[in-house]
Amino acid sequence: MVVAVRASSVRRANLAVVLDRLRRHGPASRSQLGAVTGLTRSAIAGLVGELEELQLVIESAPEPDGSPGRPSPVVRIDDRHVGALAIEIFVDEIGVAIVALDGSIVSSVRRTRPRERVAVAETVSDVVALVRRVATSSSVSRRHSVARRIIGVGVSVPGLIRESDNVVVAAPNLGWTETAIASLLDDALRLGLPCLVGNDADLGALAESRFGAGTVSDHMLFVTGEVGVGGGFVTAGRPVSGHSGFAGEVGHFPVNPAGEVCRCGATGCWETEVGERALLRRAGLDEEGGGSAVEELLARIAACEPTTMSALEVQARWLAVGLTGLINVFDPDTVVLGGLFSRILPAIRESLDTELAHLQYMGMRRDVAVVGAALGPQAVTVGAAELAFRELVDDPARVIRGLAGSVAFG
């Protein structure tokens, strides 16, 4: 019995390793999978066969490249059969998407909203409406193809998330405290699917590390800025979440004792110096203007408007202050900037690099690449879906074989 249990556990782990390798690094031949996993040819053949039976991978002949001999079949993720429902809750907008197993977005809908409409009940109502829309649009576009089975729901929220019960402990920019958003959405959607909640920056970091700018990074720091500022650190492919799951609230570490009062109640948080409101205010725009004000800001940057360019100089200085502290603490090999930071990076690149050079620790020049997010605004979407895919990736056979009565729409 013990031997059987161990064999079952080993096979489950090996299935997870092969599936994860294909998701993160793309198509590979059986021999390549054997080389990177250390498994035998017969073991790889059996694992690929089972994953193909589960409709999670597909094996096919590669495109001809002119090389002599018969090319080996290539194994790739089969993106047609399963998906995750990703829900993004921001201050200015809400998004819902169906994401395939390979991280591609099958369909999505978004709705901008006034900042007065961020109450929990209104948010849940808006999410339900968007889920219905994305389900309908997916069904129409699917036509006669096989229905995609939805295995779970991942929800992104800009706030502190208690992982043990998926409760939003605090989301200052939404005005939420101790909000059981997973339970509320579960009751409203009635999908009967697992619903997990994560911090938006943590999820963006997870997505960029697996599918974006951090795929070749062993120690990646992700920092994103919109209305709020958040971050996430991924080492060896795994997020660092901290004791209570609150790690990554980089927007709320103090940088300026003489600064502004933050919405969290503290004074001089990094968010008050580099967040969307601060940049809009310095550029002479309405700091509560939301998306339209940001688009005006970007237009002024393109036109090199003097006041805006001066505001960017200040932005680069404070951004460098915070990044230097984070680099000194986490020692990453790559810093990925997301959200508004990614959009303004080309305009502040020179100033930011100069400021970072001035803030070197002990005169050491660190070889840390600072790059924009490769997934752009889709990073959080993909990251939310990763929450829903977590159990599938860990135990593919158990999850797929338990989907007999699962939701299918897209």
C-alpha positions in Angstrom: 0.0 0.0 0.0 2.8 2.4 0.9 4.6 1.7 -2.3 1.3 2.3 -4.3 0.7 5.6 -2.6 4.3 6.7 -3.2 4.1 5.7 -6.9 0.8 7.6 -7.2 2.3 10.7 -5.6 5.4 10.5 -7.8 3.3 10.2 -11.0 1.1 13.2 -9.9 4.2 15.3 -9.3 5.7 14.3 -12.6 2.5 15.2 -14.5 2.6 18.6 -12.8 6.3 19.1 -13.7 5.7 18.3 -17.4 2.6 20.4 -17.6 4.2 23.4 -15.9 7.3 23.1 -18.1 5.2 23.3 -21.3 3.1 26.2 -19.9 6.0 28.3 -18.9 8.5 27.6 -21.7 6.4 26.5 -24.7 6.5 23.5 -27.0 9.1 20.9 -26.6 9.9 17.4 -28.0 9.8 14.4 -25.7 13.6 14.2 -25.7 13.8 17.9 -24.6 11.3 17.3 -21.8 13.4 14.3 -20.7 16.5 16.4 -20.7 15.1 19.2 -18.6 13.2 17.0 -16.1 15.7 14.2 -15.8 12.9 11.6 -16.5 13.4 8.6 -18.7 12.1 8.3 -22.3 9.5 5.8 -21.2 8.4 7.9 -18.3 8.0 11.0 -20.5 6.0 8.9 -23.1 3.6 7.8 -20.4 3.2 11.3 -18.9 2.6 12.9 -22.3 0.1 10.2 -23.2 -1.9 10.8 -20.0 -1.8 14.6 -20.4 -3.0 14.2 -24.0 -5.8 11.9 -22.8 -6.8 14.6 -20.3 -6.9 17.1 -23.2 -4.3 19.3 -21.6 -1.5 18.8 -24.2 -1.4 17.9 -27.9 1.5 16.2 -29.8 2.0 17.0 -33.4 4.6 17.2 -36.1 6.6 20.4 -36.1 6.8 22.9 -39.0 9.5 21.8 -41.5 12.7 23.8 -41.2 14.7 22.2 -44.0 16.8 20.0 -41.8 17.5 16.5 -43.0 15.9 13.5 -41.2 12.5 13.0 -39.6 11.8 15.7 -37.0 10.5 14.6 -33.6 6.9 15.4 -32.7 6.4 18.4 -30.5 4.3 18.5 -27.4 2.4 21.8 -26.7 -0.3 23.0 -24.4 -3.8 22.3 -25.8 -5.6 25.6 -25.2 -9.1 24.4 -26.5 -10.7 22.5 -23.7 -10.2 24.2 -20.3 -10.2 27.8 -19.1 -10.4 30.0 -16.1 -12.6 33.0 -15.4 -10.5 36.0 -14.4 -12.1 39.0 -12.7 -10.3 42.2 -12.2 -11.6 44.8 -9.8 -9.9 48.2 -10.1 -10.9 51.7 -8.8 -11.8 53.0 -12.3 -12.9 49.8 -14.1 -13.8 46.2 -13.9 -12.8 43.5 -16.2 -13.8 39.9 -16.8 -12.1 37.4 -19.1 -11.8 33.8 -20.0 -8.2 32.7 -20.1 -6.9 29.5 -21.7 -4.4 27.1 -20.2 -1.5 28.6 -22.1 -2.2 32.1 -20.7 -3.9 33.4 -23.8 -7.0 35.5 -23.4 -10.0 33.9 -25.2 -12.5 36.7 -24.6 -12.8 39.7 -22.4 -15.0 42.6 -21.5 -14.3 45.7 -19.5 -16.4 48.5 -18.0 -15.1 51.8 -16.8 -16.9 53.2 -13.8 -17.0 56.4 -11.8 -15.1 56.4 -8.6 -18.4 56.9 -6.7 -19.4 53.4 -7.8 -16.9 51.3 -5.8 -19.1 50.0 -3.0 -19.1 46.2 -2.6 -22.7 45.6 -3.6 -22.4 47.8 -6.8 -19.1 46.0 -7.6 -20.7 42.6 -7.3 -23.6 43.6 -9.5 -21.3 45.0 -12.2 -19.2 41.8 -12.1 -22.2 39.6 -12.6 -23.3 41.6 -15.6 -19.9 41.4 -17.2 -19.7 37.6 -16.5 -23.0 37.2 -18.4 -21.6 39.3 -21.3 -18.4 37.4 -21.6 -20.2 34.0 -21.4 -22.6 35.1 -24.1 -19.9 36.5 -26.4 -17.9 33.3 -25.9 -20.8 31.1 -26.8 -21.5 33.0 -29.9 -17.9 33.0 -31.1 -17.5 29.3 -30.2 -20.3 28.3 -32.7 -19.9 24.5 -33.3 -16.6 23.9 -31.5 -16.3 21.9 -28.3 -17.3 23.8 -25.2 -14.5 25.0 -22.9 -14.8 23.8 -19.4 -14.2 26.5 -16.8 -12.3 25.1 -13.8 -12.4 28.0 -11.4 -12.6 31.8 -10.8 -9.7 34.1 -9.9 -10.3 37.6 -8.6 -7.9 40.5 -8.5 -8.3 43.3 -6.0 -6.0 46.2 -5.2 -5.7 45.6 -1.4 -4.5 43.3 1.4 -5.9 39.8 0.9 -6.0 37.2 3.7 -5.2 34.0 1.8 -6.7 31.7 4.4 -10.3 32.8 3.7 -10.0 35.0 0.6 -11.1 38.0 2.5 -10.1 41.6 1.5 -8.7 42.8 4.8 -8.3 46.4 3.5 -8.4 48.1 0.1 -8.0 51.8 0.9 -8.6 53.0 -2.6 -11.9 51.1 -2.8 -12.9 51.9 0.8 -13.3 48.2 1.6 -12.4 46.5 4.9 -12.9 42.9 5.9 -14.8 42.1 2.7 -15.6 38.5 1.9 -15.6 39.2 -1.8 -15.1 35.5 -2.8 -18.2 34.4 -0.9 -20.2 37.3 -2.2 -19.3 36.6 -5.9 -19.8 32.9 -5.4 -23.4 33.5 -4.1 -24.1 36.0 -6.9 -22.6 34.0 -9.8 -23.9 30.6 -8.7 -21.3 28.8 -10.8 -20.4 26.3 -8.2 -16.7 26.8 -8.9 -13.7 27.5 -6.6 -13.2 31.2 -6.2 -9.8 32.6 -5.1 -8.8 36.2 -4.5 -5.4 37.8 -4.9 -3.7 41.1 -4.7 -3.5 42.8 -8.2 0.3 43.4 -8.0 1.0 39.9 -6.7 -1.0 38.5 -9.6 0.7 40.7 -12.1 4.1 39.6 -10.8 3.0 36.0 -11.1 1.9 36.4 -14.7 5.0 38.3 -15.8 7.3 35.7 -14.2 5.5 32.8 -16.0 4.6 34.3 -19.4 6.1 37.8 -19.6 9.2 39.8 -18.9 10.4 37.6 -16.1 10.4 34.2 -17.7 14.2 34.1 -17.7 14.5 35.7 -14.3 15.3 33.7 -11.2 14.6 36.6 -8.9 12.1 39.1 -10.3 10.7 42.2 -8.6 7.4 43.5 -10.1 6.2 47.0 -9.3 3.0 48.4 -10.7 1.4 51.8 -10.4 -2.1 53.0 -11.1 -4.3 54.8 -8.5 -2.4 52.8 -6.0 1.1 51.2 -6.0 1.9 47.6 -5.4 4.5 45.0 -5.9 5.4 41.4 -5.9 8.6 39.4 -5.7 9.0 36.0 -7.4 12.0 33.8 -6.7 12.6 30.5 -8.4 9.2 30.7 -9.9 7.4 31.1 -6.6 5.8 34.3 -5.2 7.0 35.5 -1.9 3.7 36.2 0.0 4.9 36.6 3.6 3.4 35.3 6.9 -0.1 36.6 6.3 0.0 36.9 2.6 0.4 40.7 2.8 3.9 40.9 1.3 4.2 43.3 -1.7 2.4 46.4 -0.2 5.3 48.5 -1.4 3.2 51.5 -2.0 2.8 51.9 1.7 6.3 52.0 2.9 7.3 55.5 4.1 9.7 57.5 1.9 8.9 61.1 2.9 8.1 62.1 6.5 7.2 65.6 5.3 4.9 64.2 2.6 1.2 63.8 2.0 -1.2 61.9 4.1 -2.0 58.6 2.3 -5.4 57.0 2.0 -4.1 54.3 4.3 -3.8 56.8 7.1 0.0 57.1 7.2 2.1 60.0 6.1 4.6 60.0 3.2 3.9 56.6 1.7 5.7 55.9 -1.6 2.3 55.8 -3.2 1.7 59.5 -2.4 4.9 60.4 -4.4 4.7 58.1 -7.4 1.0 57.1 -7.7 -1.3 58.2 -10.4 -2.8 61.0 -8.3 0.6 62.5 -7.5 1.8 62.5 -11.1 -1.5 64.0 -12.5 -1.3 66.7 -9.8 2.3 67.7 -10.6 1.4 67.8 -14.3 -1.5 70.2 -13.6 -4.2 67.7 -14.3 -7.2 66.6 -12.2 -5.8 64.0 -9.8 -9.2 62.4 -9.6 -9.6 62.4 -13.4 -9.1 58.7 -13.8 -8.5 57.2 -17.2 -9.3 60.3 -19.2 -6.8 62.3 -17.3 -4.2 59.6 -17.8 -4.8 59.7 -21.5 -4.4 63.4 -21.5 -1.1 63.0 -19.6 0.2 60.6 -22.1 -0.7 62.9 -25.0 1.2 65.7 -23.2 4.2 63.5 -22.8 4.1 62.7 -26.5 4.0 66.5 -27.2 6.9 67.1 -24.7 4.7 69.7 -22.8 7.1 71.5 -20.3 5.0 71.2 -17.1 4.4 67.5 -17.8 8.1 66.8 -18.5 9.0 68.5 -15.3 6.5 66.3 -13.4 8.2 63.3 -15.0 11.6 64.3 -13.6 10.1 64.4 -10.1 8.4 61.1 -10.8 11.7 59.5 -11.9 13.4 60.7 -8.8 10.9 59.3 -6.3 10.5 56.1 -8.3 14.3 55.6 -8.1 14.2 56.2 -4.3 11.7 53.4 -3.8 13.2 51.0 -6.3 16.6 51.4 -4.8 15.3 50.4 -1.4 13.5 47.4 -2.9 16.6 46.3 -4.8 18.7 46.6 -1.7 16.2 44.4 0.3 15.3 41.8 -2.3 18.4 41.7 -4.6 16.5 40.9 -7.8 18.1 40.3 -11.2 15.1 41.9 -13.0 12.7 44.7 -12.1 9.5 44.7 -14.1 7.4 47.9 -14.1 3.7 47.5 -14.8 0.6 49.7 -15.1 1.2 53.4 -15.5 4.9 53.0 -14.8 5.3 50.8 -17.8 3.5 53.3 -20.0 5.7 56.2 -19.0 9.0 54.3 -18.8 10.2 55.3 -22.3 9.8 59.0 -21.3 11.6 58.6 -17.9 14.2 56.0 -18.9 17.2 58.3 -19.0 16.2 60.2 -15.8 15.4 57.0 -13.9 18.7 55.3 -14.9 20.6 58.4 -13.8 18.8 58.5 -10.4 19.3 54.8 -9.8 23.0 55.2 -10.5 23.3 58.0 -7.9 21.6 55.8 -5.3 24.0 52.9 -5.5 24.7 50.9 -2.4 28.3 51.2 -1.2 29.3 52.4 -4.6 28.4 49.1 -6.2 26.9 49.0 -9.6 24.2 46.4 -9.6 23.4 44.5 -12.8 19.7 44.8 -12.4 17.6 45.1 -15.6 14.7 47.5 -15.2 12.1 46.7 -18.0 8.5 47.4 -18.8 5.9 44.7 -18.4 5.7 42.4 -21.4 2.0 41.6 -20.9 0.9 45.2 -20.5 -2.5 45.6 -19.0 -3.2 41.9 -19.5 -0.7 40.9 -16.7 -3.3 41.1 -13.9 -5.9 39.3 -16.1 -3.5 36.4 -16.7 -2.4 36.4 -13.0 -6.0 36.2 -11.8 -6.5 33.1 -14.0 -3.4 31.6 -12.6 -5.1 31.5 -9.2 -7.9 29.4 -10.7 -5.4 27.1 -12.6 -3.3 26.5 -9.4 -5.0 23.2 -8.4 -5.0 21.9 -12.0 -1.3 22.5 -12.4 -0.6 20.8 -9.1 -2.7 17.8 -9.8 -3.9 17.6 -13.4 -5.5 14.2 -13.4 -7.6 14.7 -10.2 -8.9 18.1 -11.3 -9.8 17.1 -14.9 -11.5 13.9 -13.9 -13.6 15.8 -11.4 -15.0 18.2 -14.1 -18.0 16.1 -15.2 -20.6 18.7 -14.1 -18.4 21.8 -14.6 -19.4 25.1 -16.2 -18.7 25.4 -19.9 -18.9 28.6 -21.9 -16.1 29.8 -24.0 
